[in-house]
Amino acid sequence: MKKPAPSTSIIHDPYTPPDGFSAFPPAIHHASTVLFPNVAAMRSGDWKSKQAYTYGLHGTPTTFTLEARLAAIEGGAHGLLAPSGLAAIAMVDMALLKAGDDVLMPQNVYYPNSEMGSWLARDFGVSARYYDPLIGAGIAELIQPNTKLVWAEAPGSVTMEVPDVPAIAAAAHAKGALVALDNTWSAGLALKGFDVGADIVLQALTKYQSGGSDLLMGAVITRDRALNDRIAMAHMRLGMGVSADDAYLVMRGLSSLKVRFDAHDAGARAVATWLQARPEVTRMLHPAFADCPGHDVWQRDFTGAGGLFSFTLDERYTEQQTDRFVDALTLFKIGYSWGGAHSLVMPYNVQRMRPNWPDKGTLVRLHIGLEDPQDLIADLAQALAELGK
Ligand SMILES: *Cc1c(COP(=O)(O)O)cnc(C)c1O
């Protein structure tokens, strides 16, 4: 062939990297198009196989490596990535529910998950019903012949009730329903979802796995190959692609996941212990504290707690006063999400969301970051002084 023109040689290069390059970081494969060595290889390519590559959307060595690491953390066998935690939730629903089916989810479920349920009910002929997160074995009475999926969240990420997942799973399995557990709060470290009976474990990697407050991603982990393949069909049909750079960042975060999680946990318990002794605080909604509904279940099933908890303020404080307290915090920033190094605060008027909620006071949720807990306590002390004003 004649020497290529400049416009060709800036696209094709003659360098073939020799085998043997080795380094700790996983390679970041950016790819939409995946190349086949010949037509036969292209024709025999199976998009479902993780031993072969067909198209960037269905996986690259980067995303398959992350899926395998996440499955290992949870004690699962298969992982699927989605562009956000919520996309992962939607993928599970779309994979497992069809018109005429019924799905159960707890009243304290991650709010957009219940919004997804309402949408399925309104426009897709699925019935979505909500159960008391503390229902335990009592859920058996709610399970109908058409109930295909039961969601659980351990604990609910605002009001913090810890559900009895083994009891819920036993009741669901007795009637042929699958159990999907949103295990984001414990990052797959403090609660082993498959050990408590989940068939499907969901993680919002946006939180602790990233740890950087800089990306969105979700994962769906299973043990059963056939169940994974059902969800993989939805993954393919919905086009659930993730960025190679983001997948790399999650893997970078995973190396320090355990030490970060333990540091969040220790900081949160120090701050919660201090807050609990304050006269302004009526209930400590931290699963490791006796006040928290389901504390006994937490003691039985969990090995840790991480950085996210809530507390309620005495009902004599108005919502405006609570807002003033939140605004007065300086180290705690106001924002959704959690799992990163920065501490976060968010006030919730739970009575408006859940009419049967027992507390009258405002609920404040904290994410304890990686700052020194004594500095966080000093920040809370100065802001609580504003509360009564
Ligand atoms: C944040 C979160 C999600 C959703 O994750 P995104 O990546 O923000 O979509 C789902 N479940 C729980 C419990 C969460 O905290």
Ligand as a Chemical Component Dictionary entry (heavy atoms), coordinates in Angstrom:
data_LIG
# 
_chem_comp.id                   LIG 
_chem_comp.type                 NON-POLYMER 
_chem_comp.pdbx_formal_charge   0 
_chem_comp.three_letter_code    LIG 
# 
loop_
_chem_comp_atom.comp_id 
_chem_comp_atom.atom_id 
_chem_comp_atom.alt_atom_id 
_chem_comp_atom.type_symbol 
_chem_comp_atom.charge 
_chem_comp_atom.model_Cartn_x 
_chem_comp_atom.model_Cartn_y 
_chem_comp_atom.model_Cartn_z 
_chem_comp_atom.pdbx_ordinal 
LIG C1 C1 C 0 -29.043 7.779 46.556 1  
LIG C2 C2 C 0 -29.857 6.560 46.701 2  
LIG C3 C3 C 0 -30.383 5.905 45.583 3  
LIG C4 C4 C 0 -30.247 6.436 44.183 4  
LIG O1 O1 O 0 -28.956 6.673 43.774 5  
LIG P1 P1 P 0 -28.641 7.769 42.639 6  
LIG O2 O2 O 0 -27.348 7.331 42.099 7  
LIG O3 O3 O 0 -28.630 9.095 43.326 8  
LIG O4 O4 O 0 -29.753 7.676 41.629 9  
LIG C5 C5 C 0 -31.107 4.772 45.789 10 
LIG N1 N1 N 0 -31.309 4.275 47.034 11 
LIG C6 C6 C 0 -30.827 4.885 48.117 12 
LIG C7 C7 C 0 -31.081 4.288 49.454 13 
LIG C8 C8 C 0 -30.089 6.045 47.991 14 
LIG O5 O5 O 0 -29.629 6.650 49.074 15 
# 
loop_
_chem_comp_bond.comp_id 
_chem_comp_bond.atom_id_1 
_chem_comp_bond.atom_id_2 
_chem_comp_bond.value_order 
_chem_comp_bond.pdbx_ordinal 
LIG C1 C2 SING 1  
LIG C2 C3 SING 2  
LIG C2 C8 DOUB 3  
LIG C3 C4 SING 4  
LIG C3 C5 DOUB 5  
LIG C4 O1 SING 6  
LIG O1 P1 SING 7  
LIG P1 O2 DOUB 8  
LIG P1 O3 SING 9  
LIG P1 O4 SING 10 
LIG C5 N1 SING 11 
LIG N1 C6 DOUB 12 
LIG C6 C7 SING 13 
LIG C6 C8 SING 14 
LIG C8 O5 SING 15 
# 
